């Protein structure tokens, strides 16, 4: 029986790429930087993914991710990289200005309130996630919010999930399902913690053999079927 859902935010409940694109475009105008093409944003996104994966492997700190990704991106496109820290500070706030729900995620979470316990589990910064959750209304629907920056440990590390377990009423990992789009963060973290894992895979990417995933969905509405199947 699934009694608790741990929801990832970026790329799962909310369309992170839409918010990222809008935030970067607006800040390039604010800083009077060069013309920003879609290809350049995709290049930044690739750099960003690499930095976050290095963080998940405990190779670098979160601050090195937040500033370093922009330093590398700016250097590669010919922008003064000394503005990276200030750019990131404003970027964290700007990310929360664009809210795009994935698959009616707000209505899904709302409909499940009081039926199962629901929590946010995110590696996003406190500044950006607090604003996103408030602007989206998820802060009022969730039973709790767990941010790695506040905990001091990132997903997929077991220490993050230990901190989550300490706060949950139901601590049986087989009754807790994590739903997220990241194999390296959400799914690997769920595997490490012995949780029921649900990979949100809207682009229908091929599943790597190394991950033992309980469920794969391409639409968040499928969570209803999983709950019915397990309850």
C-alpha positions as CSV (number, residue, x, y, z in Angstrom):
1,X,0.0,0.0,0.0
2,X,1.3,3.4,-0.9
3,X,0.6,5.9,1.9
4,X,3.1,8.6,1.1
5,X,4.3,10.2,-2.1
6,X,7.6,12.2,-2.4
7,X,7.3,14.6,-5.3
8,X,10.3,16.1,-7.2
9,X,9.5,19.6,-8.4
10,X,11.7,20.7,-11.3
11,X,10.9,18.6,-14.4
12,X,8.2,16.7,-12.6
13,X,5.5,18.9,-11.0
14,X,6.7,22.0,-12.9
15,X,8.2,22.5,-16.3
16,X,11.7,23.5,-15.3
17,X,12.9,24.2,-18.9
18,X,10.1,26.7,-19.5
19,X,11.0,28.6,-16.3
20,X,14.8,28.3,-17.1
21,X,14.4,29.7,-20.6
22,X,12.2,32.6,-19.5
23,X,14.5,33.5,-16.6
24,X,17.7,33.4,-18.6
25,X,16.2,35.4,-21.5
26,X,14.9,38.1,-19.2
27,X,18.2,38.4,-17.3
28,X,20.2,38.6,-20.5
29,X,18.1,41.7,-21.3
30,X,18.5,43.1,-17.7
31,X,22.3,42.7,-17.9
32,X,22.4,44.1,-21.5
33,X,24.2,40.9,-22.7
34,X,24.3,39.4,-26.2
35,X,21.4,38.1,-28.2
36,X,20.4,34.7,-26.7
37,X,19.4,31.9,-29.2
38,X,17.6,28.7,-28.4
39,X,20.7,26.8,-29.2
40,X,22.7,28.8,-26.6
41,X,20.0,28.1,-24.0
42,X,20.2,24.4,-24.8
43,X,24.0,24.6,-24.5
44,X,23.6,26.2,-21.1
45,X,21.1,23.4,-20.1
46,X,23.7,20.8,-21.0
47,X,26.4,22.5,-18.9
48,X,23.9,22.8,-16.0
49,X,23.1,19.1,-16.1
50,X,26.7,18.2,-15.9
51,X,27.3,20.4,-12.9
52,X,24.3,19.0,-11.0
53,X,25.4,15.4,-11.8
54,X,28.8,16.2,-10.3
55,X,27.1,17.6,-7.2
56,X,25.0,14.3,-6.9
57,X,28.3,12.4,-7.0
58,X,29.7,14.7,-4.2
59,X,32.4,16.0,-6.4
60,X,31.7,19.7,-6.0
61,X,29.6,21.9,-3.6
62,X,26.3,23.5,-4.4
63,X,27.8,26.9,-4.6
64,X,30.3,25.7,-7.1
65,X,27.3,24.4,-9.2
66,X,25.3,27.6,-9.0
67,X,28.2,30.0,-10.0
68,X,30.4,27.6,-11.9
69,X,27.8,26.7,-14.5
70,X,27.3,30.3,-15.4
71,X,31.1,31.0,-15.4
72,X,31.6,28.2,-17.9
73,X,28.7,29.2,-20.0
74,X,29.6,32.8,-20.1
75,X,33.2,32.1,-21.0
76,X,32.2,29.8,-23.8
77,X,29.9,32.4,-25.4
78,X,32.2,35.4,-24.9
79,X,30.4,37.0,-21.9
80,X,32.3,38.5,-18.9
81,X,32.2,35.6,-16.4
82,X,32.9,37.9,-13.4
83,X,29.1,38.6,-13.3
84,X,28.3,34.9,-12.8
85,X,27.6,35.2,-9.0
86,X,25.4,38.2,-9.3
87,X,23.6,36.7,-12.3
88,X,22.9,33.5,-10.3
89,X,21.5,35.4,-7.3
90,X,19.0,37.1,-9.6
91,X,18.4,33.9,-11.5
92,X,17.3,32.1,-8.4
93,X,14.5,34.6,-7.8
94,X,13.6,34.9,-11.5
95,X,13.0,31.1,-11.8
96,X,9.9,31.4,-9.7
97,X,8.3,34.0,-12.0
98,X,7.3,31.4,-14.6
99,X,5.0,28.6,-13.4
100,X,4.1,25.9,-15.9
101,X,2.4,22.8,-14.5
102,X,3.2,19.4,-15.9
103,X,0.1,17.3,-16.8
104,X,-2.3,19.2,-14.5
105,X,0.0,18.5,-11.6
106,X,-1.7,21.0,-9.4
107,X,-5.1,19.4,-9.7
108,X,-3.5,15.9,-9.3
109,X,-1.8,16.9,-6.0
110,X,-4.9,18.7,-4.9
111,X,-7.1,15.7,-5.5
112,X,-4.8,13.4,-3.5
113,X,-4.7,15.7,-0.5
114,X,-6.0,13.8,2.6
115,X,-5.9,10.6,0.7
116,X,-2.1,10.1,0.8
117,X,0.6,12.1,2.5
118,X,2.5,14.2,0.0
119,X,5.9,15.9,0.4
120,X,8.3,17.8,-1.8
121,X,11.8,16.5,-2.1
122,X,14.1,18.8,-4.1
123,X,17.7,19.7,-4.7
124,X,16.7,23.2,-5.8
125,X,17.8,26.2,-3.8
126,X,15.8,27.5,-0.9
127,X,15.3,30.8,-2.6
128,X,14.1,29.5,-5.9
129,X,12.0,26.6,-4.5
130,X,10.3,28.7,-1.9
131,X,9.1,31.1,-4.5
132,X,8.1,28.4,-7.0
133,X,6.1,26.5,-4.4
134,X,4.3,29.7,-3.2
135,X,3.6,30.9,-6.7
136,X,2.3,27.5,-7.8
137,X,0.3,26.9,-4.7
138,X,2.0,23.6,-3.9
139,X,3.1,25.0,-0.6
140,X,-0.5,24.9,0.6
141,X,-1.1,21.4,-0.7
142,X,1.9,19.5,0.6
143,X,2.2,17.9,4.0
144,X,5.8,19.0,4.1
145,X,8.8,20.3,2.1
146,X,12.3,18.9,2.1
147,X,15.0,20.9,0.4
148,X,18.5,19.6,0.2
149,X,20.0,23.0,0.9
150,X,18.2,23.1,4.2
151,X,19.1,19.5,5.1
152,X,22.7,20.0,4.0
153,X,22.8,16.8,1.9
154,X,21.7,16.3,-1.7
155,X,19.6,13.6,-3.3
156,X,20.5,10.8,-4.0
157,X,22.6,10.5,-0.9
158,X,21.1,8.4,1.9
159,X,21.6,11.2,4.4
160,X,19.0,13.2,2.6
161,X,16.4,10.4,2.9
162,X,17.4,9.7,6.5
163,X,16.4,13.3,7.3
164,X,13.1,12.8,5.5
165,X,12.4,9.6,7.3
166,X,13.0,11.4,10.6
167,X,10.1,13.7,9.9
168,X,7.6,11.2,8.4
169,X,4.9,9.5,10.5
170,X,5.0,6.5,8.2
171,X,8.6,5.3,7.9
172,X,8.0,2.1,6.0
173,X,9.9,2.6,2.7
174,X,7.7,0.1,0.9
175,X,4.7,2.4,1.6
176,X,6.5,5.4,0.3
177,X,6.8,6.2,-3.5
178,X,9.1,8.8,-4.9
179,X,8.0,10.3,-8.2
180,X,10.7,12.2,-10.2
181,X,12.2,12.7,-13.7
182,X,15.9,12.4,-12.7
183,X,17.4,8.9,-12.8
184,X,20.5,10.0,-11.0
185,X,18.8,12.0,-8.3
186,X,15.2,10.9,-7.7
187,X,15.3,7.3,-8.8
188,X,18.8,6.4,-7.6
189,X,17.9,8.1,-4.3
190,X,14.7,6.1,-4.0
191,X,16.7,2.9,-4.7
192,X,19.3,3.8,-2.1
193,X,16.5,4.4,0.4
194,X,14.5,1.3,-0.5
195,X,11.5,3.3,-1.7
196,X,9.0,2.4,-4.4
197,X,10.4,4.3,-7.4
198,X,8.3,5.9,-10.1
199,X,10.3,7.4,-13.0
200,X,8.4,10.3,-14.7
201,X,9.6,9.9,-18.3
202,X,7.4,12.2,-20.5
203,X,9.9,12.0,-23.4
204,X,9.9,8.2,-23.3
205,X,13.7,7.9,-23.0
206,X,15.1,4.4,-23.1
207,X,15.6,3.0,-19.6
208,X,19.2,2.3,-18.7
209,X,19.7,-1.3,-17.5
210,X,21.5,-0.3,-14.4
211,X,18.4,1.1,-12.7
212,X,15.8,-1.2,-11.1
213,X,12.7,1.0,-11.4
214,X,9.4,-0.1,-10.1
215,X,7.2,2.0,-12.4
216,X,7.7,4.2,-15.4
217,X,5.1,6.7,-16.4
218,X,4.9,9.4,-19.1
219,X,1.9,11.3,-17.7
220,X,1.4,12.2,-14.1
221,X,-2.2,11.1,-14.2
222,X,-0.9,7.5,-14.2
223,X,-0.1,8.0,-10.5
224,X,-3.8,7.4,-9.9
225,X,-3.5,3.9,-11.4
226,X,-0.4,3.1,-9.4
227,X,-2.2,4.1,-6.2
228,X,-5.2,1.9,-7.1
229,X,-2.9,-1.0,-8.0
230,X,-1.1,-0.7,-4.7
231,X,-4.0,0.1,-2.5
